[in-house]
Amino acid sequence: MAVPVSIFLTGRSLAADFWALISESIMQAFTSHDGVVAALDRANVDTDQIIPKQFLKRIERTGFGQFLFYDWRFLADGSPDPQFELNQPTATGATILLARRNFGCGSSREHAPWALADYGFRAVIAPTFADIFYSNCFSNGILPIRLPEEDVAELFRRAAIAAAGESGQYRLQIDLTSCSLRDTDDFARSFEVEPFRQRCLLEGLDNIALSLRHTDAIGEWMLRDDPDDVFLRYSLALQMETDGEWEAAIDLLQELARGEPPYVPAYQMAAQHLVKYGQPEDARRALREGIEEARRQNLTHAAGEMAELLMSLGGE
């Protein structure tokens, strides 16, 4: 029987928060993109400039965009610096960042791509990137594109011409499937991306999503590795009930409740299943035994929860 890793968290108080965090962290896929280019004509832009260290205290991935390039974007009084590239009207709504060589150097903080993505950037174009930053981009839905120095210089030239022109903005179209980019005139180039990274970004797969594709195999391996693990067997019982094998699930839960030491959560879960399948008296008996065992093990919270359930079933 397949035992999804997700079921191992069932019954733990942090389960809901964990899976909420997972769902929020699902990476945005990248297939093709048409966007405004922000030209940041600087080399060796390090991660401390991308997201200064004083803003690294947040634990979420979101909310870092407001601090992107903070020391460059803002003056000492907190007002926007009108001279900084991203504060120019030509960069309004930009989703493609153009930079010079060695972009993302410095510390390995993953907050750097978080800040870029939260600000709205979907791609960064530069001649070279720091290795860790380059890898982190793919894990956070950003496409880092390496182009030769002369091609990057040409893009800066075209962006400057567009900035002085009627439209004021320079746009590029990027297609990850064909690994190509072009502007609205005659500039067209191809770029290289490792096939595995290309597939992950096309499908929106970060490391977590890749792992979740193999939850059944992971769960089965864990159970084989330690078949006597109480929590794994408890998780197996929950999966049995989900699959319709409720009698076998209850038998396994009762076996865990008779273990040494007795596994207290098994009493309450067995009672819930017994109520669900029309055996309230057996459920009340399981709860009474569970309350006694929980008190013996000094698990006052578990005892209180089972007492509340017992009262709801008309027991004392």
Secondary structure as UniProt FT lines:
FT   HELIX           5..9
FT   TURN            10..11
FT   TURN            13..14
FT   HELIX           15..24
FT   STRAND          32..40
FT   HELIX           47..50
FT   HELIX           53..55
FT   TURN            56..57
FT   HELIX           65..67
FT   TURN            68..69
FT   HELIX           70..73
FT   TURN            76..77
FT   TURN            82..83
FT   HELIX           85..87
FT   HELIX           89..91
FT   TURN            92..93
FT   STRAND          96..99
FT   HELIX           111..119
FT   STRAND          123..126
FT   HELIX           131..138
FT   TURN            139..141
FT   STRAND          143..146
FT   HELIX           149..164
FT   STRAND          171..175
FT   TURN            176..179
FT   STRAND          180..182
FT   STRAND          188..190
FT   HELIX           195..203
FT   HELIX           207..212
FT   TURN            213..214
FT   HELIX           215..225
FT   TURN            227..228
FT   HELIX           230..242
FT   TURN            243..244
FT   HELIX           246..257
FT   HELIX           264..276
FT   TURN            277..278
FT   HELIX           280..296
FT   TURN            297..298
FT   HELIX           300..312
FT   TURN            313..314
//
